[in-house]
Amino acid sequence: MTAAELQAFVDALPVAAVIMHDRRILACNRHLADLAAVPLDELLATEDPIERFVAPEDQPVVLGRIAARARGDQVPAELDYVGIGGNGERIPSRAHVAPFPSAGEHAVLVVITHEGLRARSASLIRGFIDVAVAAQRESTQAGILRVAREGLERLGLSATLCELGPGCFRVVEAGSGNPFIAQIQQRWPDWIPDSAFPMPRSSTEGTLIPDLPAVLAAGFGRARDAFLGAPPAAMVTSIPIDGVPTFLISCSGSDLDVTIANAFGLLGKQLGAALETVRRLEELDRRNSELRAQAEEMTLLNDVARRVAGSFEVGPLLELGGETLRRLLDADRWVVLLPDPREPALRFHARAPEGASLGLGEESVAMAAFRERRVVQVLDPPTPARSAAAPRTRLAVPLIARDEVLGVALILDEHARSFTRAEMDRALSVAGQLALALLSARLYEALRSSYAELARAQNELIDRERLAALGELSASIAHEVRNPLGVIFNSVGSLRRIVKPQGDAALLLDIIGEEADRLNRMVGDLLDYSRPVQPALQPVPLRPLFEEAIESARQQTGDGAKRVAVTVRVAEDAATVRADARLLRQALVNLFLNAYQAMPRTGRLEVRASRSTIDSRPFAEIVVQDSGPGIPPDMVDKIFKPFFTTKATGTGLGLAVVRRIVENHGGTIELGRLRPGAEFRLRLPLEAQASSS
């Protein structure tokens, strides 16, 4: 409080009062100056004012009590002493010493009464001071009002606290000393019009109501005799906050006078000052909370930015962003939806918890946020038909980066709640960070795809050059090798007719013939692999082709193939493919030959064809499965490479030729089951329904 406010405070007191700090007067009123018979200005300038109105023998006791109370020692607040009047007469007096922190640390308020005042008035006035001092120690509005009401009750007064409204007021807390408060609340259960009980609400001075039963009788419109059970008198004062009367406090009892009412009005001012201080502290706390929230938001955004900066995988990014939004908003679930480039709709990309699904309501909210580029909140009203698992609150946050909407984060909560503007702004900030990271990931993915496409093109170019060189070499080898081979075949045949060999001679001729035949096959395989594959596509029924290829492979294998059981199954919806029958037969013969050679004694070969769909395109899936030893896992990456073989007499070109033929038909080939037995899966485009019919 300023010096002027301190002086105004003591001037309003109806008894002698002084505010002191270290034996120096900060403020005193004319009641004290009149008691000491000294001008007020002179008393304020006195270095040792206690000497002016305290008898010499009591001055050390009074000064010691003031110092002890200023330090906060546990000593009595009241002190009896002998005062000195202006004419030198000795006046039995009593001082009430109370700490007064509003004037500074170690400041005290000294209120002086003497026998000239009524004992009741002096007791109440001192009690009002204690109530004011106790209220200043509270840190909340509720605490201040509670302490004030309880302190007044301890003084023997029935205190009632009211809240003021425009042209009306209502009872907040009622005292027990007035039995008619319950009737007032029953007559006016909410707000009471000012016209019922007129009082000067705008005045901050205490108002004495000398005849309380008459006021109650006028308010209820009944005879005064009906309210004789009420206290005889009351006093009322408003509690101003920032200059505006906000609360009204009244006390009823006996032996009340104008002096006490004036002191009561001063108590109202002190309570108002304490409430103003608390409100300012609460506002400061609110601003500090906002600053802390902003700091936490910046920390969260920095953490999100740091965590997403080094990630270029879409899945982990969406998991991180969605879970961050869920924790930030304290929600139950999250879903991130990304637009489908093939159609004007949103599709699921990630969801939590696992197996979650969305209804039309959630999808419509997400689409609204996507199209309108803003945060959309929807709260479902409770209905009896509503499922307990259905979300009641939905918040859709668009993922916007560089003026492009990349998707929508959908926050779902099973409880009815309304997200605040601050929460939605924070969610939008996190979504912006997620969108930037998602855009970077998308660009990184495009760059990686470009590099992969470039590498594929380079590999294709190298393969073409290798095949071209291999083709020239193969043609030269075929010319140089097959001419001598023809001579060898003719010579071996002539020797068998002329000599008619037996025993070792016949065995040697058989070996020469077999090795010449193997060399001829190797030249043929080399020519097949190096020759460009340009299939002439036409509808080809699969079952007859399977049977021809199996028979050809059986003849080339020899007697061992007779002990292999063969099963062929072709589904009706996969009976015809678009293919080059000659090339496809060659590929199947190579696969069947490998199967027969893997089962030299006995076994089972299964061939089946069924319909499958890849990216809405129909394919015939051909599965070739044998019961041989299978393929070792360390050879899986090598079996389709040219010239790789595990057979003593193999060329290593059989599966390489199969792969080239299948891929040039627009299909794929891959390994299925490795063991037991080998399994190859071919996928070839199906013939269109119109053509097959």
Buried (B, 14 or more C-beta within 10 A) or exposed (E): BEEEEBBBBBBBBBBBBBBBBEEEBBBBBEBBBEBBEBEBEEBBEBEEBBBBBBBEEBBEEBBEBBBBBBEEEEEEBEBEBEBBBEEEEEBEBBBBBBBBEBBEEBBBBBBBBBEEBBEBBBBBBBBBBBBBBBBBEBEEBEBBBBBBBEBBBEBBBBBBBBBBBEEBBBBBEBBEBBEBBEBBBEEBEEBBEBEBBEBEBEBBBBBBBBEBBEBBBBBBEEEBEBBEEBBBBBBBBBBBBEEEBBBBBBBBBEEBBBBBBBBBBBBBBBBBBBBBBBBEEEEEEEEEEEEEEEEEBEEBBEEBBEBBEEBBEBEBBBBBBBEBBBEBBEBBBBBBBBBEEEEEEBEBBBBBEEEEEBEEEBBBBBBBBBEEEBBBBBBEEEEEEEEEEBBBBBBBBBBBBEEEBBBBBBBBBBEEBEBEEEBBEBBBBBBBBBBBBBBBBBEBEEEEEEEEEEEEEEEEEEEEEEBEEBBEEBBEBBEEBBEEBEEBBEEBEEBBEEEEBEEEEBEEBEEBBEEBEEBBBBBBBBBBBBBEBEBEBEBBBBBEBBEBBBBBBBEBBEEBBEEBEBEBEBEEBBBBBBBBBEBBBBBBBBBBBBBBBBBBEEBBBBBBBBBEEEEEEBBBBBBBBBBBEBBEEEEEEEBBEBEBBEEEEBBBBBBBBBBBBBEBBBBBBEEEBBEEBBBBBBBBBBBEEEEBE
